[in-house]
Amino acid sequence: MTKGRRRVGLALCLATILLAVLDSNIVSAATIPIVRDLDPVHGVDRIPWLISGFQLAATAALPLYGRLSDVFGAKKIFVAAVGTFLFGSALCGLAQTMGELIAARSLQGVGGGGLMSITMVVLHQMGDPEETPGAAADGGPRGGGSRGAGIGGIVAGGGMALGPWIGGLLSDHVGWRWIFYVNLPVGLAVVVAAVIVLRLPTHTTRGPIDFLGAGLAAAFCTALLLVLEWGGTSYAWSSPTLLGLMAGAAITLALFLRRQATTAEPVLPLSLFKVAALRTGFAMQGLVGVAMVGTIIYVMIYLQVVRGIGSSAAGLHLLPMAAGMTASGLLSGRLGTAAWTRKHFLVCGTVVSTVALALLATTGPDTGLWQIRAALLLMGIGFGQLVGKLVQLAQETAPRGQLGVATTGIRLFQTLGAAGGTAVFGSVLSRVYAADGPGGSTSAVAKLTGADRAQAINAFVHGVDIVFLCTAGVMAITVVLALRLPGRGATGAGVEAGTATTPLR
């Protein structure tokens, strides 16, 4: 591809990533208008399905997307994923009942799973718009697209922080259906331009698609996410429903691992875990998912419950985090061409994020909002050095012919980590509140008055501080993992040949 085509391709990919990330959390700010319009009587009970349907479908589809990309080529799968996402978006906007909206939202999620993961593969294969990349082991530029992947990671993180605010803005001023309709012109432009502009390597990995393995992976992810979504809220942890889902998750995981160990063409090759840098990257991405999503959710909850700030206005407080991610990501791109290696960025990013979370853990009922914004800015600076670099680490250490499965693999770990962190932290907050509060659930705080309200607010803040302290502990583990990364790592060709000597830059 020429430099001009690569610049256009970079813009297309960044727009696609932004669509995917925004739609994964934008609906949370518009649930009340949706319920009021579609099902004012029973709609509230179905909100969890509306929110989780997208994520369930996207996560279940991830393992298959990686293999499809390696077999058929990233461009074809990219266009198919965007098309599926747009079809689901149109159906969401046209939905007349909650059931129709949940079904359409799940279809949208199937496409959304490919938008985030396959777009990163496209970025890598395009190469850097300002450089002339060399041939990669898998037919694309090896490392040439790392700057694009890094920017993509920054856009993803910024979109995650801005999603709730944009959702509230659209819902308040033009109606909730435009949360979905706004995807159509942007997505159609992306599809048309991708067909015309993208010229990606045609070399692919030949072999059958392991649909059985993909189905087992989807079943495991779905069961696990439902356990994490329902546990301790919709169902008691000891209920037959939860126990059955736990057993189903364990059985499907065992069957999936056996299938991946015995089939000739697995959707998630277990050989990936033999690469030390890649194995560590998977673990770090999962832990970053735990901390990042937990921070965004519980900062928003704190601002709304304790400080009485509306959802749209609360979303604005996340702007410093998005600004920090953007600034540190762009700066890391410049430093990356100098003396800093990827390990430097990952160690620095994990340390800064840990410090920021520790500062948030000191938040009180009357803490100045500027202090919270400062901590979020610092956190953005830390996360900005992680979200793109970990994807690059996976892509540049992936064995030959497995770029797609390595990229979707690291995305899968992030998604599962985020879901697990949300569930665990919700349980932590509920238990602390139950021990220190005046009784009842955290949902009743807004209805309390007088001394009961004061006690409830103090108990709630204590619970949120414990959550932030837990996320700081999680990030401290990533510091240790980052320090254990090899100073010199392997490219895909080096891994396969057993001659790993390329620096992790």
VENMO-V57431 format. One record per residue. N is the residue number from 1. OMEGA is omega in radians with two decimals (none if undefined). NEAR is the number of other ideal C-beta (glycine too) atoms within 10 Angstrom. Layout:
BEGIN
n=N omega=OMEGA near=NEAR
n=N omega=OMEGA near=NEAR
END
This chain:
BEGIN
n=1 omega=3.07 near=19
n=2 omega=3.14 near=11
n=3 omega=3.13 near=13
n=4 omega=3.11 near=10
n=5 omega=-3.12 near=15
n=6 omega=3.07 near=26
n=7 omega=3.09 near=15
n=8 omega=3.12 near=19
n=9 omega=3.10 near=25
n=10 omega=3.12 near=21
n=11 omega=3.13 near=14
n=12 omega=-3.10 near=24
n=13 omega=3.14 near=28
n=14 omega=3.08 near=19
n=15 omega=-3.13 near=17
n=16 omega=3.11 near=28
n=17 omega=3.14 near=23
n=18 omega=3.09 near=19
n=19 omega=-3.08 near=26
n=20 omega=-3.07 near=27
n=21 omega=3.12 near=22
n=22 omega=-3.07 near=22
n=23 omega=3.12 near=28
n=24 omega=-3.12 near=25
n=25 omega=-3.08 near=22
n=26 omega=-3.07 near=26
n=27 omega=-3.06 near=25
n=28 omega=-3.13 near=17
n=29 omega=-3.07 near=26
n=30 omega=-3.05 near=24
n=31 omega=-3.10 near=20
n=32 omega=3.07 near=14
n=33 omega=3.13 near=17
n=34 omega=3.13 near=22
n=35 omega=-3.13 near=20
n=36 omega=-3.08 near=12
n=37 omega=-2.99 near=16
n=38 omega=-3.07 near=18
n=39 omega=-3.08 near=16
n=40 omega=-3.09 near=9
n=41 omega=-3.04 near=7
n=42 omega=-3.02 near=9
n=43 omega=-3.11 near=19
n=44 omega=-3.12 near=14
n=45 omega=-3.08 near=12
n=46 omega=3.12 near=20
n=47 omega=3.13 near=17
n=48 omega=3.11 near=14
n=49 omega=3.13 near=17
n=50 omega=-3.10 near=22
n=51 omega=-3.04 near=18
n=52 omega=-3.10 near=21
n=53 omega=3.12 near=21
n=54 omega=-3.07 near=28
n=55 omega=3.10 near=22
n=56 omega=-3.10 near=23
n=57 omega=-3.13 near=23
n=58 omega=-3.13 near=28
n=59 omega=-3.13 near=27
n=60 omega=-3.09 near=23
n=61 omega=-3.02 near=24
n=62 omega=-3.08 near=30
n=63 omega=-3.12 near=30
n=64 omega=-3.11 near=25
n=65 omega=-3.12 near=31
n=66 omega=-3.14 near=29
n=67 omega=3.11 near=27
n=68 omega=3.12 near=24
n=69 omega=-3.14 near=28
n=70 omega=-3.08 near=28
n=71 omega=-3.02 near=18
n=72 omega=-3.12 near=15
n=73 omega=-3.04 near=20
n=74 omega=-3.07 near=28
n=75 omega=-3.12 near=20
n=76 omega=-3.11 near=15
n=77 omega=3.08 near=24
n=78 omega=3.14 near=27
n=79 omega=3.13 near=18
n=80 omega=-3.14 near=17
n=81 omega=3.11 near=26
n=82 omega=3.11 near=27
n=83 omega=3.11 near=15
n=84 omega=3.13 near=20
n=85 omega=-3.12 near=28
n=86 omega=3.11 near=22
n=87 omega=3.09 near=17
n=88 omega=3.12 near=25
n=89 omega=3.13 near=26
n=90 omega=3.12 near=17
n=91 omega=3.09 near=17
n=92 omega=-3.13 near=28
n=93 omega=-3.11 near=19
n=94 omega=-3.04 near=13
n=95 omega=3.14 near=20
n=96 omega=3.10 near=9
n=97 omega=3.10 near=12
n=98 omega=3.12 near=21
n=99 omega=3.11 near=13
n=100 omega=-3.12 near=14
n=101 omega=3.13 near=28
n=102 omega=3.12 near=19
n=103 omega=3.14 near=17
n=104 omega=3.12 near=22
n=105 omega=3.10 near=27
n=106 omega=3.07 near=21
n=107 omega=3.08 near=19
n=108 omega=3.13 near=28
n=109 omega=3.09 near=26
n=110 omega=3.06 near=21
n=111 omega=-3.12 near=26
n=112 omega=3.10 near=28
n=113 omega=3.11 near=31
n=114 omega=-3.10 near=30
n=115 omega=-3.06 near=29
n=116 omega=-3.01 near=26
n=117 omega=-3.09 near=30
n=118 omega=3.09 near=30
n=119 omega=3.09 near=29
n=120 omega=3.07 near=30
n=121 omega=3.11 near=33
n=122 omega=3.12 near=27
n=123 omega=-3.13 near=33
n=124 omega=-3.08 near=32
n=125 omega=3.10 near=30
n=126 omega=-3.04 near=30
n=127 omega=-3.12 near=27
n=128 omega=3.13 near=20
n=129 omega=-3.08 near=20
n=130 omega=-3.10 near=9
n=131 omega=3.03 near=14
n=132 omega=-3.03 near=11
n=133 omega=3.05 near=19
n=134 omega=-3.14 near=10
n=135 omega=3.12 near=12
n=136 omega=3.10 near=24
n=137 omega=-3.11 near=19
n=138 omega=3.04 near=25
n=139 omega=-3.14 near=18
n=140 omega=3.14 near=22
n=141 omega=3.14 near=22
n=142 omega=-3.14 near=25
n=143 omega=3.14 near=20
n=144 omega=-3.13 near=21
n=145 omega=-3.05 near=31
n=146 omega=3.13 near=26
n=147 omega=3.10 near=22
n=148 omega=3.11 near=27
n=149 omega=3.11 near=29
n=150 omega=3.09 near=26
n=151 omega=3.10 near=20
n=152 omega=3.10 near=28
n=153 omega=3.11 near=25
n=154 omega=3.12 near=27
n=155 omega=3.12 near=25
n=156 omega=3.14 near=25
n=157 omega=3.10 near=26
n=158 omega=3.11 near=27
n=159 omega=3.11 near=22
n=160 omega=3.14 near=23
n=161 omega=-3.05 near=28
n=162 omega=-3.06 near=22
n=163 omega=-3.12 near=23
n=164 omega=3.14 near=25
n=165 omega=3.14 near=22
n=166 omega=3.11 near=18
n=167 omega=3.11 near=24
n=168 omega=-3.14 near=23
n=169 omega=3.13 near=18
n=170 omega=-3.11 near=22
n=171 omega=-3.08 near=23
n=172 omega=-2.95 near=15
n=173 omega=-3.11 near=9
n=174 omega=3.12 near=12
n=175 omega=-3.04 near=14
n=176 omega=-3.11 near=24
n=177 omega=-3.14 near=19
n=178 omega=2.97 near=14
n=179 omega=-3.14 near=26
n=180 omega=-3.11 near=26
n=181 omega=-3.11 near=16
n=182 omega=3.11 near=19
n=183 omega=-2.94 near=25
n=184 omega=-3.13 near=14
n=185 omega=3.13 near=10
n=186 omega=-3.11 near=15
n=187 omega=3.11 near=22
n=188 omega=3.09 near=13
n=189 omega=3.11 near=12
n=190 omega=-3.13 near=24
n=191 omega=-3.11 near=18
n=192 omega=-3.12 near=12
n=193 omega=3.13 near=15
n=194 omega=3.13 near=20
n=195 omega=-3.07 near=10
n=196 omega=-2.93 near=10
n=197 omega=-2.99 near=18
n=198 omega=3.03 near=21
n=199 omega=-3.05 near=14
n=200 omega=3.10 near=21
n=201 omega=-3.12 near=18
n=202 omega=3.12 near=8
n=203 omega=3.13 near=13
n=204 omega=3.10 near=17
n=205 omega=-3.12 near=19
n=206 omega=3.11 near=8
n=207 omega=-3.13 near=12
n=208 omega=3.07 near=10
n=209 omega=-3.13 near=15
n=210 omega=-3.11 near=21
n=211 omega=3.10 near=11
n=212 omega=3.10 near=13
n=213 omega=3.11 near=24
n=214 omega=3.11 near=24
n=215 omega=3.10 near=18
n=216 omega=3.10 near=23
n=217 omega=3.13 near=27
n=218 omega=3.13 near=21
n=219 omega=3.11 near=18
n=220 omega=-3.12 near=24
n=221 omega=-3.13 near=27
n=222 omega=3.14 near=18
n=223 omega=-3.12 near=20
n=224 omega=-3.13 near=22
n=225 omega=3.09 near=22
n=226 omega=3.07 near=21
n=227 omega=-3.11 near=22
n=228 omega=-3.14 near=22
n=229 omega=-3.03 near=21
n=230 omega=-3.02 near=19
n=231 omega=3.11 near=20
n=232 omega=3.13 near=15
n=233 omega=3.13 near=13
n=234 omega=-3.12 near=13
n=235 omega=3.01 near=17
n=236 omega=-3.10 near=13
n=237 omega=-3.13 near=12
n=238 omega=-3.12 near=7
n=239 omega=3.10 near=13
n=240 omega=3.14 near=9
n=241 omega=-3.13 near=14
n=242 omega=3.13 near=18
n=243 omega=3.10 near=14
n=244 omega=3.11 near=12
n=245 omega=3.09 near=22
n=246 omega=3.11 near=16
n=247 omega=3.11 near=11
n=248 omega=3.11 near=17
n=249 omega=-3.13 near=20
n=250 omega=-3.11 near=13
n=251 omega=-3.12 near=14
n=252 omega=3.07 near=20
n=253 omega=3.12 near=17
n=254 omega=3.12 near=12
n=255 omega=3.13 near=17
n=256 omega=3.14 near=24
n=257 omega=3.10 near=16
n=258 omega=3.13 near=12
n=259 omega=-3.12 near=19
n=260 omega=-3.14 near=20
n=261 omega=-3.02 near=11
n=262 omega=-3.09 near=9
n=263 omega=-3.09 near=14
n=264 omega=-3.07 near=7
n=265 omega=-3.09 near=15
n=266 omega=3.09 near=23
n=267 omega=3.04 near=30
n=268 omega=-3.05 near=26
n=269 omega=3.12 near=20
n=270 omega=3.11 near=10
n=271 omega=3.09 near=15
n=272 omega=-3.08 near=23
n=273 omega=3.05 near=12
n=274 omega=3.10 near=11
n=275 omega=-3.00 near=24
n=276 omega=-3.11 near=16
n=277 omega=-3.13 near=22
n=278 omega=3.10 near=26
n=279 omega=3.11 near=14
n=280 omega=3.11 near=21
n=281 omega=3.08 near=32
n=282 omega=-3.11 near=23
n=283 omega=-3.14 near=16
n=284 omega=-3.12 near=30
n=285 omega=3.09 near=26
n=286 omega=3.14 near=21
n=287 omega=3.07 near=23
n=288 omega=3.07 near=28
n=289 omega=3.09 near=25
n=290 omega=-3.03 near=26
n=291 omega=-3.03 near=31
n=292 omega=-3.12 near=27
n=293 omega=3.11 near=22
n=294 omega=3.13 near=25
n=295 omega=-3.10 near=28
n=296 omega=-3.09 near=23
n=297 omega=-3.01 near=19
n=298 omega=2.94 near=23
n=299 omega=3.11 near=23
n=300 omega=-3.14 near=20
n=301 omega=3.12 near=18
n=302 omega=-3.09 near=25
n=303 omega=-3.09 near=21
n=304 omega=-3.06 near=15
n=305 omega=-3.03 near=18
n=306 omega=-3.05 near=20
n=307 omega=3.09 near=16
n=308 omega=-3.13 near=10
n=309 omega=3.13 near=17
n=310 omega=-3.04 near=13
n=311 omega=-3.13 near=20
n=312 omega=3.14 near=18
n=313 omega=3.11 near=14
n=314 omega=3.12 near=21
n=315 omega=3.12 near=23
n=316 omega=3.14 near=17
n=317 omega=3.09 near=20
n=318 omega=3.13 near=24
n=319 omega=3.08 near=17
n=320 omega=3.11 near=21
n=321 omega=3.11 near=30
n=322 omega=3.13 near=23
n=323 omega=3.12 near=18
n=324 omega=3.12 near=25
n=325 omega=-3.13 near=30
n=326 omega=-3.10 near=18
n=327 omega=-3.10 near=15
n=328 omega=3.10 near=25
n=329 omega=3.12 near=27
n=330 omega=3.12 near=13
n=331 omega=3.14 near=14
n=332 omega=3.08 near=24
n=333 omega=3.11 near=17
n=334 omega=3.13 near=9
n=335 omega=-3.12 near=15
n=336 omega=3.09 near=19
n=337 omega=-3.14 near=9
n=338 omega=-2.98 near=6
n=339 omega=-3.05 near=8
n=340 omega=3.02 near=15
n=341 omega=3.13 near=17
n=342 omega=3.12 near=26
n=343 omega=3.09 near=22
n=344 omega=-3.13 near=19
n=345 omega=-3.09 near=28
n=346 omega=3.10 near=26
n=347 omega=-3.14 near=18
n=348 omega=-3.11 near=20
n=349 omega=3.14 near=27
n=350 omega=3.13 near=27
n=351 omega=-3.13 near=18
n=352 omega=3.13 near=23
n=353 omega=3.11 near=30
n=354 omega=3.13 near=22
n=355 omega=-3.13 near=15
n=356 omega=3.13 near=28
n=357 omega=3.07 near=26
n=358 omega=3.08 near=17
n=359 omega=3.10 near=18
n=360 omega=-3.13 near=25
n=361 omega=3.10 near=18
n=362 omega=-3.09 near=12
n=363 omega=3.08 near=20
n=364 omega=-3.13 near=13
n=365 omega=-3.06 near=13
n=366 omega=3.11 near=9
n=367 omega=3.14 near=16
n=368 omega=-3.14 near=10
n=369 omega=3.11 near=11
n=370 omega=3.10 near=9
n=371 omega=3.11 near=14
n=372 omega=3.12 near=19
n=373 omega=3.13 near=17
n=374 omega=3.11 near=15
n=375 omega=3.12 near=25
n=376 omega=3.06 near=25
n=377 omega=3.12 near=19
n=378 omega=3.12 near=21
n=379 omega=3.08 near=30
n=380 omega=3.09 near=29
n=381 omega=3.11 near=25
n=382 omega=-3.11 near=26
n=383 omega=3.13 near=32
n=384 omega=3.10 near=31
n=385 omega=-3.05 near=31
n=386 omega=-2.91 near=31
n=387 omega=3.11 near=25
n=388 omega=-3.07 near=29
n=389 omega=3.14 near=27
n=390 omega=3.05 near=28
n=391 omega=3.10 near=29
n=392 omega=3.13 near=27
n=393 omega=3.14 near=28
n=394 omega=-3.07 near=28
n=395 omega=-3.05 near=30
n=396 omega=3.06 near=27
n=397 omega=3.14 near=26
n=398 omega=3.05 near=29
n=399 omega=-3.09 near=24
n=400 omega=3.10 near=18
n=401 omega=-3.09 near=20
n=402 omega=3.12 near=25
n=403 omega=-3.11 near=30
n=404 omega=-3.08 near=31
n=405 omega=3.09 near=30
n=406 omega=-3.12 near=28
n=407 omega=3.12 near=30
n=408 omega=3.10 near=30
n=409 omega=-3.12 near=26
n=410 omega=3.05 near=27
n=411 omega=3.12 near=26
n=412 omega=3.13 near=26
n=413 omega=3.11 near=22
n=414 omega=-3.11 near=27
n=415 omega=3.14 near=24
n=416 omega=3.09 near=21
n=417 omega=3.13 near=24
n=418 omega=3.14 near=25
n=419 omega=3.13 near=24
n=420 omega=3.13 near=19
n=421 omega=3.13 near=26
n=422 omega=-3.12 near=19
n=423 omega=-3.10 near=19
n=424 omega=-3.12 near=18
n=425 omega=3.06 near=25
n=426 omega=3.10 near=21
n=427 omega=3.12 near=15
n=428 omega=-3.14 near=18
n=429 omega=-3.12 near=22
n=430 omega=-3.11 near=16
n=431 omega=3.12 near=13
n=432 omega=3.14 near=20
n=433 omega=3.13 near=23
n=434 omega=-3.12 near=14
n=435 omega=-3.03 near=10
n=436 omega=-3.01 near=15
n=437 omega=-3.10 near=23
n=438 omega=-3.08 near=16
n=439 omega=-3.10 near=11
n=440 omega=-3.11 near=14
n=441 omega=3.13 near=11
n=442 omega=-3.13 near=20
n=443 omega=-3.07 near=8
n=444 omega=-3.07 near=13
n=445 omega=-3.06 near=19
n=446 omega=-3.08 near=11
n=447 omega=-3.09 near=10
n=448 omega=3.12 near=17
n=449 omega=3.03 near=8
n=450 omega=-3.08 near=7
n=451 omega=3.12 near=9
n=452 omega=3.14 near=16
n=453 omega=3.13 near=14
n=454 omega=3.12 near=13
n=455 omega=-3.13 near=15
n=456 omega=3.14 near=25
n=457 omega=3.13 near=19
n=458 omega=3.12 near=16
n=459 omega=-3.14 near=20
n=460 omega=3.13 near=22
n=461 omega=3.08 near=21
n=462 omega=3.12 near=18
n=463 omega=3.11 near=24
n=464 omega=3.10 near=25
n=465 omega=3.09 near=19
n=466 omega=3.09 near=17
n=467 omega=-3.14 near=26
n=468 omega=3.09 near=25
n=469 omega=3.09 near=15
n=470 omega=3.13 near=20
n=471 omega=3.06 near=28
n=472 omega=3.09 near=20
n=473 omega=3.10 near=14
n=474 omega=-3.14 near=22
n=475 omega=3.07 near=30
n=476 omega=3.07 near=16
n=477 omega=3.13 near=16
n=478 omega=3.05 near=27
n=479 omega=3.14 near=19
n=480 omega=3.13 near=10
n=481 omega=3.13 near=17
n=482 omega=3.12 near=24
n=483 omega=-3.13 near=12
n=484 omega=3.10 near=13
n=485 omega=3.10 near=20
n=486 omega=3.09 near=14
n=487 omega=3.08 near=10
n=488 omega=-3.07 near=15
n=489 omega=-3.01 near=26
n=490 omega=2.88 near=24
n=491 omega=-3.12 near=24
n=492 omega=-3.12 near=23
n=493 omega=3.14 near=16
n=494 omega=3.14 near=19
n=495 omega=-3.06 near=25
n=496 omega=-3.08 near=18
n=497 omega=-3.12 near=13
n=498 omega=-3.13 near=7
n=499 omega=-3.05 near=11
n=500 omega=-3.14 near=18
n=501 omega=-3.07 near=9
n=502 omega=3.14 near=18
n=503 omega=3.06 near=12
n=504 omega=-3.10 near=23
n=505 omega=none near=18
END
